[in-house]
C-alpha cells in the first residue's frame, strides 16, 4: 500500500478507502483495528472535499493493515471462531490492574505474574492498565504454549477481567486511538501463533487473586490460592512507545 498517495486527501477519498478496507473484514475480521484512526480523522467532517491529513498513528494503522494482508494465507475457516470459552478452552487466565500494578494468574497451574505500572504510559488510566494486563496475558500464553512443539493445533485461550471497557474493546476490536496499539499487538500475536482468544467479564468480588497480585497484597495469596508461585512479567514494549525486542 503506497501511503504517499493519501498524504492529503479529501473526505470522499477516505470514505472509498474505508469501504474497501471494511470489505476485507469479511475475510479477515481480526484486522478491524486498522480503521481506528481513519474513523477518528473523519469524525465530524461533513464536507465531502474537506482535507484529511495522515498523522503518524493513521499511517501506522494503514501500514499495519498492509503488512498483515500481505502475509495472510488468503483462506479463513470461520468455524475456528465458534467455540465455547467456558468449556472448550486450553487455558483460563484471570487479570486485574490497579494504580500499584498489574497481575494475572492461571488457576490450573497455580502460576501468577506481577508487573509494576509502566513509567510514563501512553494513557494513565485504570482502563489502559486493565487492557495492557490482558494483552500481557495473551502474549505470555502465546509465547509459552508455542514453545511446546507437541502443541501444533490451533489453541484457545479464555481471559477474565473485571473491567467491562476492556471486555468491550477485545470483543469488538474497536477502541479510541490511545488504546488501539493494544488491539493491534493482540491481533499480531494471535495471528502469528495461531491462537483464538475470548475476553470475558468476571465480577470484582470473584477476581480476588488477580486483585491481590495487582495491589501488591502478596501476603494474602497463600490463603486465596495455596501453593501459588508468583513471578514477574514485562508488558509488551510496542504498546509503550518502544521497539519490540
N, C-alpha and C positions, 0 to 999 in steps of 0.2 A: 504494500500500500504506500503510494507516494504522498506523504503528508504535506509536501510543499504546495500542492495544488489547492489545499484547503487553508493556507496561511491566513487568508482574509476572504471569507465567503459570505454570501447572503443567507438569510434565514431559510429561504426556499431550498437552497442547495443542501443545507444541513438536514432539512426535512427529508429530502430524497435519500441522502446518505443514511439517515436514521431508519428509513423504510427498508433499505437493503439489509442493514445490519439486523433489524428485527426479523426479517425473513430467515436469516441464517440461524436464528434461535430455535426454529422448528426442528433443526437437526442438532444444534449444539446449544442446548438451553443453559448449560453452566457458564456460558460466556456473557451472560446478561450484565455483569458489572462494567462491561465496555461502554455502555451508554450513560453511565452516571454523570460524567462531566459535560457530555453533549446536552443532556436534558437540563442540567444546571445553567449552561450558557444560553439555551433557547428560552428559558423560563422568563415570562414577562414581555417577550418580544412579539408584538402583533403585526408589525410592518414586514411584509414579505421580502423587502430589499434591505432590511436593516443588517449592518455588518456584524459578523461574529468572528472574533479573533481567537486563534488557538493559543491557549496558555499551556504551561508545562504539563499540568495534570491531564488536560484533554489530549495532548499529544501522547502522553504515556498510556492512556486508555486505548487509543487507536493503535498504537504500536504493539501493545499487548495483544489486542484482538487479532491483528495481522499475524503476529508470531504464533498464536495458538491455532489459528485457522490453517496456516501453512504446515503446521506439524500434526494436524488432526488426521486420523486414519480414514475419514470420509464416510464411515458407517457407524451408526449409533444404535445399539439394541435397547429400546425403551424398556423392555421387561426388566432390565438390570436395576431400574429405579423403583420397581414395585415390590417392596418388601416391608415387613412389619418390624419397626425398630425396637420393639419390646421383646420379641421372641426370636427374631432371625438375625440378630447382630453377632458379630465376632467378639466385640468388646464394648463395655459401657464405661464411660468416664463422667465424673461429676466435677463441675468447675464453679469457682466463685472468685470475686475480687473485692478489695476494699481499698481505702486510701493508704493502707500499710503494705499491701502486697497482693499477689495473685496465687491461687492454689488450685490444683486439680488432683484427683485420686482415682484409682481403679479398684473397686471393691473385690473383684475376683482374684487379684494378685496382691492385695494389701500393699500397694505401692502408691506413695504420694509425692507431689512435687510442689516446690515453693519458689517464687521469684519476687524480689522487691519491685516496687513500682519503678519503671524505667525513668532515667533522668531526662527531663525536657521532652516529654512525649508530644506528638503532634496535636493531641487533644487531651486536656487534663480533666476528664470526666470519668465517673464510675462506669458509664456505658462503654467508653473506649476500652477501659481496662478489662471489663467483663468480656467484651468481644475479643480482645487480644488474648485473654486467657483461653477462650475456646479455640482460637486459632493455634495457640501454642500446643494445646492438647492434640489437635488434629495433626500438626507437624510431628509431634512426638510419636503418635501412633503410626503414621505412615512410614517414618524412617525406621522405627523399631521393628514393626511387623515385616517390612520388606527386607530386613536384614536376615530373615529366616528363609533360605532357598526352598524349603519344602512348601511354603505358602505361595503357590503360583496362581491361585484363583482370585477373582475379584473379591475384595474384602469389604466388610460392612462395619461401620462404627456408629454408635449412638452416644451423643453427648448431652448431658443435662446441665442447665444453668437456671438460676432463679431470676434472671433478668429478661423480661419479655421483649425489650428492644433488641437484645442480642438474638433471641429466638427468631424474631421477625426478619432481621436482615439476612440471616443464614437461610431462612426458609424461602424468602422472596429473591435473594441475591440482588437486592436493591438497598442503597444506603446513601446518606449525604456524602459529599466529596471527601470530607475528612476521614470517613470510615471505609471508603471504597478500597484503599490498598489492602485492608484486611481481607475483604472478599476476594480480590484478585489473587492474593497469596494463598488463600484456602483453595481456590479453584486450581491454581497451578499444581499444588502438591497432590490434590485429589486426582487430577488427570495424569500426572507423571507417575503416580504409584498405583493407579487403578483401584481407587477406594471410593465407596459411597458413604456419605455421612448424613445423619439426621440429627438436628439440634432441637431438643425438646425442653419444655419448661418443667421445673420442679419447684414446689413451694419452698420458701426460705427455711421454714422450720424443719424440712426434711433434708436439707442440704448442710447438715451440721459439720460434717468432717471437712468438706471443702471450705466452709466458712471459717472454721478454726485455723486451718492452714493459712488462708489469706490474711487473717488478722494476727498471725504470729502467736496464736494461743496454743503453742505446741504441747504444753503440759496437759492439755485436755485430751490429746489424741489417744493415749492408752485406754481411756475409759470409753471413747467413742468408737475406736476401731483397734482393738487389741492386736498387737503384732505388726502394726503399720510401719513400714520403712519409709522414711522421708528423705527425699533428695532435692536438689535444686535444678532449676531449668533457666534457660535464657530465651526470651521471646525472639521470634524471627526478626532478623535485622532489617529486612527490606521494608517493613511497615513502619520502622522507626527512623527512616531517613538515612540508613546506612546501606552500603552494598552488601549483598549476601556473601558469606564466607565461601 
